[in-house]
Amino acid sequence: MNDKYDAIVIGAGHNGLVTATYLAKAGLKVLVLERREMVGGAAVTEDVFPGFKFDTGAHCINRLHPTVISDLQLAKHGLELLPLDPAVFSPGLDADHLLLWRTPEVTVDSIGQLSEKDAKRWNGFAALVAKATGLLESIYSTPPDVLSKKKKDVWELLKMAGRLRRLGKQDMTEVLRVLPMTAVELLDEWFENDLLKGTLGAVGITGIHQGPMSAGTAFLFLHHQVGAKQGVLRAPLRARGGLGGLSRALESAARSAGVEIRTNAWVERIIAEAGATSGVALVDGEEIAGRRVISNADPSRTFCGLLDPFNLDPDFVRRVRNIKFKGVVARVNLALGELPNFSCLPGDGPHLRGLISISPSLKYLERAFDDAKYGELSREPYLEAVIPSSTDPSLAPDGKHVMSILVQYAPYNLRDGEWDDAKREDLGDRVVTTLAAYAPNIESAILHRQVLTPLDIEAVFGLTEGNIYHGEMTLDQLFFMRPVPGWARYRSPVEGLYLCGAGTHPGGGVTGTPGYNAAREILKDSK
């Protein structure tokens, strides 16, 4: 082996780069190994067709941890975040449409066009969301460990209970009541308009193998609101130059801190002996020594792929193998000769700048899930689309545009056969047909089309079953149970081996929080 590194990070996704940079800034000698030819993991921008640049993985930033932005000076390294306003546009099949803006008063006016009753209730709903997400945000900074008897862990649990009590008896009861609810139950309590409820309910099922009538989907809705300004729900950001702009800034920050990054470096296995790691081996046979190994891969790939399970307790291996992935997300990228023209709101305009949500009702979403429950493609899928070229013309040739679409539901495991070219094209056709019902010109506007099935997402990005969260974000796989009970603080049963990806607390989304939290725990151990 060569000279020993203090830390080797497997995978140059955004969480891996965040962890690596914090460790290097603390004085550790750090190496990042990335199997692809570019850094970024699923936060990359690629030239799919000549002149057309797409975010082929994630296509927006949920909430990049503000401490990460400031500590790593990402603006200095070229990151420019573009707030999307309106944040969400939901078209209806008739003249109805919904716009959720970054200004609460304007959102209330938009809702009022659909329902005066719902408009009056919006501020009360937003206040409840703010209280619940404030509690979640405080928990996200330190993963709770209810199984530990250590004084410091008991103290953390007491502090968490104190934060809950400070909400007051009424709000505390309401927040605890809401967290395990279905999205349908939560939204039916507050609103009457189908388009509004469908738009909000879609947030609670994005990326998971559940419909809005499933328990815990109210929690996932709240998870995606953490850090949002009160009254402004689901306000994602975009990086100039695509999501690759974020990864380039993180790469620059990492290199400036002294991190060594190697691309086209595919880790085959984690070397471990006598319950401790000593480095990694690459597919070309090279072995690299490291005092610590930090995996940005998901828990299943880490413990049951990169590491010989012989190094682990059988009960731990069983728990890891029982982690649910159930990938149901596909991606469709369209190169367009013109912008889509939505019948409910014709022409170019601000409504094309943010997320475009094809989710006309909660029933629509549940029907889309019904197909997936039985291993079939949704006949009318839920779509979350963005047209980043509408605010960043550098992504497409003059007068042309790129449109990336997250598609649900497309099960990783199909009932009748495997994914092949015919099923891939069938999926693309269903997406275009669904869009055409709202924007009739879309089919004639398409110049090129790329379809990524869950199997493709797994192969390209290394995500087990194509799951964008490194494991289902369901109630039984969150908090102290993520990735498995007893190991929620980024460590593993193998000394010196850590996790830093979305399969750890607090979960998925382009936030950098798992990477930030992991770095803090690793540095505690290094001292």
N, C-alpha and C positions, 0 to 999 in steps of 0.2 A: 504493500500500500504506500501511497504518497504521504506527504506531511498531513498531519491531522488537523481538521477544521474544528472549531468550537461548535459549529452548528451546520448541518446540511438540510436544506429545505427541499422537499420533493414537490415540484409543481410551482410554476410561476404565475398562478392565478392571482387575483388581486389580494386575497387574504394571505397567500404565501409571501408576496412581496412586502405587504405591511409588516408581517412578523419578522421577516429577514431584515428590514430596514431598522426596526426598533432594536433588534439584537445587535446589529452592527454599530448603531449609534451608542450602544452601551459598551462598546469596546470588544465585542466578540468577532472572531474571524468566521465569516459566513459565506457559504456557497449555496446557490440556488440552481437546481437542475430541472430543465424543462424539456419534455420529449418532443414538443412541436418546434417549428422553426421560428416561432415568435412567442413573446411573453403575453400574459393576459388571461390564460385559461379560457373561460367562457365570456370574458369581457374583451373581445377583439373586434376589429374592423378589417374586413378583407375585400380585396378586389375579386368579386365573384364573376362579374362580366366586365369586359373592357370599359373603363370609365365609370363604372358603377361600384360604389363602396358600400358594403352592408355590415351591420352588426349581426354576425351570424349566430351568436349566442344570446346573451342578455341584450336588450335594446333600450333600457333606461336604468337610471340609478334610483333605487328606492330612497335611501337616505345615507349618504356617505358620512361616517362618523365625524362630527366636527372636530374632535381632538386629533384625529388622524390627519385631517386637512391642514390644521395649524402646525402640529408637531413636525410633520414631514415637509412642510412648506410646499405643498403641491402646486399652488398658484405660481410660485417661483419656478417650478419645473415644467410649466406650460399648461397646467390644467385650467380650463375655462368652462365653468358650468353654466348651462343655459336653462333657466327656469321655463317650464312649459306653461303657457297661459293662452287659452284655458288649459287646465290640466287634463280634462277628459271631455270628449265629445261622444255622445251616444245617439246615433240616429235611430229613428223609428221608421216603420214601413209607410206611414202616412206623413203628414206635415209635422208631426211631433218630433222634437229632438230635445236633448238635454245637454247643457254646458256647465261643467263644474270649474269655477274660476279660482284664482289665487286670492281674490278679494271676496270675503264672505258675503258682503252686501250684494255683489253682482250675482253670486251663486243663488242667493235667496230670490232675486228677481227672476232668474232663469227657471228655478223650480216653480215659482208662482205662475209661470205660463202654462204649467202642467196641472198644478193643484195649489190653490191658495191655502188650503189646510196644511199641506206638507210644507209649504214655505214658512208658515208660522211655527212649525215644529222643528225646523232645521236647527236653529240656534240651541235649543234644548238638547237635541241629539248630539250636536257637535260638542257641547259642554260635557256630556257623559263620555264621549269618546276621548276627550282630552284628559279627563280624570283617569280613565282606565289605561290609556297609553302612557301617562305620566308614571303610573305604578309599574307598568311593564318596563319602561326605560330604566328605572332604578334597579330592577332585577337583572336587566340585561348586562349591567356593568360587572356583576359578580354572580356567577351561576350558583344557585343554592344547592346545598348538599344535605338533604334531610336524613341521610343514612349515617352521617358522620357524628361522632360523639366528642370530637375535639372542641375545646372551648371557643376557639376562634370561629368555627363553623356554627356552633350553637348561637354565638353572638350575632353572626350574620343573619341567621334566621329570625332572631329577636328584632334586629333592626328592620328587616323586611316586614315583620308583623307590625312594628311601630309605624312604618310608612303607610301601611294599610289602615291602621286605626286613625291616623291623622286625616284621612278622608272624611271622617265623621261617620256616625252610625248609619245614617241613611245612605250616603254615597258608597260606603264600604259594602253594605249589603247589596246594593244595586250592581256594583262592579263584579262582585263575586258571583252574583246570579247570572250576569251576562256572559262571562268568560266561557262556560261550557255549552252555551246555547247554539242552536243552528242559526245560520244566517237568515233563514226564513222567519224563525220565531222572533229574532231581534228586529228585523225590518218591518214585519207585519205589525209589531207593537207601535211603531212610530209613524209609518207612512201608508198611503193608499195608492199612489201612482205606480203602475207596473214598470215603467221605464226607469224611474228613479230607483226602485227596489232592485231591479235587474242590474243596473249599473253598479250599485254598491255591493250587491251580493256576489258579483263576479270577482271582486277583490278577495272574498273569502274562500274561493275555490281555485284560484289561479295556481297551477302547478301541482295540484294534488288529485288523487283518485277518489274524489268525493263530490257530491252535489250539494247545493245549498240547503238541502234538508238533512244533511249529516251533522251529527253532534260535533261541536268544536269549530265549525266554520265561522262562527262569530269571532272566535279568538284570532283566526288567521286574518280576518278583516282588520282587527285591531292591531295585529302585528305589523301590517303594512302601513299603519297610520303613525307609528312611533316616530316622534320628532317633528310631526307636522304642526304647523301653527293652528291654534284653535279656530275652528270654523272653516279651515282649508283642508279638506280630506283628499287623500291620494294625490299629492302634488309632486310627481316625479321630476327628476332633472335629466338633462342630456349633456354630454360632454362635446365640446366643439371638436370636429374631426371624427365623431363617433365614439363608441365606448373604448375604442383603441386609444383615444386621447387620454383617458384616465390611466390605462395601463402604461402608456409611454411616460406619463408623469411619474407614476410609481416606479417604473424602471429607472428613470433619471434620478429620483430621490434615493433609490437603493444603491445605485452605483456611486453617487456622491458620498454616501455614508460608508463606502468601502466594500459593499457586497459584490462578490464575484458571481456573475450569471452566465450559465452555459445553456444554450439552446441545442436542439437535436441531441439531447443527452437523455436517453430513455433508461430509467431505473428499472432493473429487473427484479431485484430483491433487496430487502433490508437485512443486513448482517447482524445476527444476534447470537450470543453465547452466554450461558450461565445466567440467563435472566436480564441481560443488559445488551444494548446495541453498541456496535463499534464502527458502523459506517454503512455504505451501500455498495452494491455491485450493479454495473450497467450491462445492457444487453450485449455490448461488444466485448465483455469480459473484464473491463477495467474495474478495479475496486478502489473506493475512496474512503479514507478513514475519517470518522467524525465522532466527537464526544457525545453529541446529541443529534438525533434525526427528527425532523419535524415534517409530518406528512400533510400536504394540502389536498391529498386524494380523499375520497370518501372512506368511512370506516370499514366498509366491506372490502374494498380494494386494498386498503392498508393492512388489515389484520388477517384476511383470508386470501390475499393475492401476493402482496409484496413481502409479507412476513410469513415464515413457516409457522402454521398454527401449533406445531410441536412446542413452540416457545411459550404457549399460553395455556392457562387453565381451561379445561374442557367446558366448564360452565360459562366462562367468558366468551369462548368461541361460539357456543350455542346462542348466547344472547346477540352476538354480532350477526350471526347468520339469520337470526329472526328479525333483524331490522327490515322494515317494509320500505320498498322503493316504489314499485307500481308506477313506472313512468307512463304518463298520458299526454305529454306535450310534444307537439311537432312544430316545425318552423317552415314557413313559406316566404320566400323573398322574391319580390316582383320588381323588375326594371320597367319603368313606365315612360311612355312617350308623352303623357299628359297627366295632370292630376285627376284623381277620381272626382266625379261630380255627383254628390249625394242629392237625391231627389228632395229630401226634407229641408236641405239648406244648400241650394245650388251655388256653384262658382267657387273661386278661390277665397280664402279668408282665414281668420285666426283659428277657426274650428279644426283646421288641418294641422295645426302645430303640435298638439299634444297627443295623448293616447286616444285612439278611436276604438270604442268598445261595442262590439256587436253582442249585446246582451239585453234584448228588449223586455225580458221579464224573468222572474225567478222560475216560473214554470218552463220557460224556454231552456234555461240552464239545467234544470233537473232532467228534462227530456234528453238533452244532449248527453248527460251522464248516464241515463238509462241504457243507451246503446253500449257505452264503454263497460258497464257492469258485466255484460255478457261477451266481452272481447270483440266488440264491433266498433267500427268508426262511427262517430256521430253523423247522422244524416244532415243535421243542421248544427254545425259546431259553434261553440263560443270562440270568438276571435278578439284578440287584442292587437291592434295594428298601430304602427307609427310611420310617419313620412318625414324622416329627419332632414331630407333635402329641402323641405319647406322653410326651415330656419338655418340650414347650413348648406348652401349651394355647392360647396366643394366636394360633396359626396356623389354628384352626378353631373353628366355633361349639361351644357347650357340648355335650358328649357325642358330638361328631362328630370325624372325623380326616381328615388328608391323607396320602396314600401316593404317593411318587414312585419311579419304577422306571426304571433304566437297562437297556436291552434290547440283547442281542447274540444273533444277528447279523441286522442289517437293512442290506443293501448299498445304498450310494448309487446304484450303477449296477446296475439290475435286468436280468436276462437277457431277459425278455419285457415290453417296454414301459417306460413311465415311472411314477413315483409319482403316484397320483391318489387321490381320496377313497375309492374302493373298496379299493385296496391299503392305504391308511391304516387303514381300519376292520378289514380282515383282520388287520393287524398287531396292533391292539388286542385283537381277539378271541383271537388266539393267546396273547397275554400273559395274559389273564384265564383262559383254559382251562388254561394251564400252572400258574398260581397256584392254581386251584381243585382241582388234584390234591393239593395240600398243605394248603390251607385251604378246605374245601368251601363255606363261607358267603360267600366273597368276591364272587361274582356278585350275590347278593341284597343285599349291603351297599353296592354302588356307587350313588351318587347322581348323579355326573357323571363324565365321562371326557374327558381331553385326550390326543391322540396327536400326537407330534412326530416326523416321519420325518427321516432325515438331510438331505433336501432342505429341510425346515422349519428345522432347526437351522442350516443354512447361511444361509438367508434372514434368520432372526431375529438370530442372533449374529455373522454375518459370518465363519463358519468354513468354509474351503474344503472341499467335499465333506462338511461336517458333522463333520470330524475334531476331536475334543475336545482333541487335543494339538498342534494347528497343524502336523501332519505326523506320520507314523508313528513310533512309538518302537521302531524296529528297530535292530539292531546297526550297520547301514550308515548310519544317520541319527542317530548319537549322538556325544557328546564333541566331538573336533575336526572332526567331519563334520557338525555341526549349526549352522546350517542347511545349509551346503555347506563342503567342505574349503577351508581358508585364510581363512575368515571366521567363525570360531567365537567371536570376542570382541566381538560386538554392533555392530561397525563395518560399513561397507559400502564398495564401491568409489567411492561418491559422497561427497565430503568433506562432513561435517556431518550425514550421514544415518545413523541408528542403528536397531537393532531392540532391543526389550525384552520380547517376548512369549514364549509357550511354544514357539515354533518355534526358539528359541535354546537354548543349553546352560543348565541340564541337562534341560530338557524340561517336560512338562506336569504338571498337578496344581495344586491351590490351595496354593501354597507361597510365592509372592512372590520366590523365589530368582532367576529371570531378571531381574526388575525391579531387584532389589538389586544384582546383579552388573553390569547395564548401567549403572546410575547411577555406580558406582565407576569404570568405564572412561571414561564421559563426563567425569566430573570430573577424571580424570587428563589427558585431552586439553585440558580448559578451562584447566588450569594451565600 
